[in-house]
């Protein structure tokens, strides 16, 4: 993981990069349907965030944010309600695969942005 504060001088720049990073992260899982917003990013060394927004056929807005918390022997998730659920084996494998892909792709994208 690239420590972004090493590249940028202000918090506003830092948050712009987090948004940029989270949007790229959301694209790692395939095409984003029209009208949807998907983000996936590393918030800190122990927390990853998956966020999705969309409107249904009745034009009702929906938001879903999942926080993945890395613990000593497992990964748990919460939906912002302070109730934690241990990931089942398949979801754990998917999470590991997603974070590895993210850590492989994001640093080069951020470095390109920092140079330009």
NORKA-V256924 format. One line per field, one symbol per residue. ss: DSSP state (h for helix, s for strand, l for the rest). phi: phi as a letter, one per 20 degrees, with the letter a starting at -180 (. if undefined). Layout:
ss: ???
phi: ???
This chain:
ss: lllhhhllllhhhhhhhhhhhhhhhhhlllllllllssssssssllssssssssslllllssssssssssllllssssllllllssllhhhhhhhhhhhhhhhhhhhhhhhhhhhl
phi: .eefffececfffgfffgfgffffgfefdogeggndcccbbefbgdcdcdcccadefemefccccddddedgcacdcbdndmddcfffgffffffffffffgfeefgfffffffff
